Amino acid sequence: MRAAVEFLVEMAETMLILLVMATVVDRIPFIVEKFADAEINPDNPMRYRLSIDASKLRLKPDNPTIR
């Protein structure tokens, strides 16, 4: 039963991540990062975070804003 519940939670999280990634702005390269099991706080059990992939930002050298 525990494995089934864990599977359903994982599927729900995956579907939510896919929904978020489908609706974010394409100009800003977002990535989803998974926390390591040791980093997860039991009081706030977040497994994933949405971050900006700075290596894929297209910045002009004279103007550090997104094109």
MOSULKA-V12946 format. One record per residue. N is the residue number from 1. RES is the residue in one small letter. PSI is psi in degrees with one decimal (* if undefined). Layout:
n=N res=RES psi=PSI
n=N res=RES psi=PSI
//
This chain:
n=1 res=m psi=-40.0
n=2 res=r psi=-40.7
n=3 res=a psi=-36.9
n=4 res=a psi=-42.1
n=5 res=v psi=-43.8
n=6 res=e psi=-40.8
n=7 res=f psi=-45.0
n=8 res=l psi=-38.7
n=9 res=v psi=-44.0
n=10 res=e psi=-41.1
n=11 res=m psi=-41.7
n=12 res=a psi=-42.2
n=13 res=e psi=-41.8
n=14 res=t psi=-43.2
n=15 res=m psi=-39.4
n=16 res=l psi=-42.1
n=17 res=i psi=-43.5
n=18 res=l psi=-39.0
n=19 res=l psi=-44.7
n=20 res=v psi=-45.6
n=21 res=m psi=-28.1
n=22 res=a psi=-19.5
n=23 res=t psi=-7.0
n=24 res=v psi=159.4
n=25 res=v psi=134.6
n=26 res=d psi=-20.3
n=27 res=r psi=-27.2
n=28 res=i psi=119.1
n=29 res=p psi=94.3
n=30 res=f psi=148.9
n=31 res=i psi=154.8
n=32 res=v psi=126.0
n=33 res=e psi=136.9
n=34 res=k psi=132.5
n=35 res=f psi=146.8
n=36 res=a psi=152.9
n=37 res=d psi=-33.7
n=38 res=a psi=-22.0
n=39 res=e psi=-9.6
n=40 res=i psi=126.1
n=41 res=n psi=122.6
n=42 res=p psi=-26.7
n=43 res=d psi=-23.5
n=44 res=n psi=78.3
n=45 res=p psi=67.2
n=46 res=m psi=133.1
n=47 res=r psi=-22.4
n=48 res=y psi=154.8
n=49 res=r psi=149.1
n=50 res=l psi=123.6
n=51 res=s psi=163.3
n=52 res=i psi=131.8
n=53 res=d psi=95.3
n=54 res=a psi=-24.6
n=55 res=s psi=-16.9
n=56 res=k psi=5.4
n=57 res=l psi=137.0
n=58 res=r psi=100.1
n=59 res=l psi=140.3
n=60 res=k psi=141.4
n=61 res=p psi=-36.5
n=62 res=d psi=-14.6
n=63 res=n psi=104.2
n=64 res=p psi=55.2
n=65 res=t psi=160.2
n=66 res=i psi=135.8
n=67 res=r psi=*
//
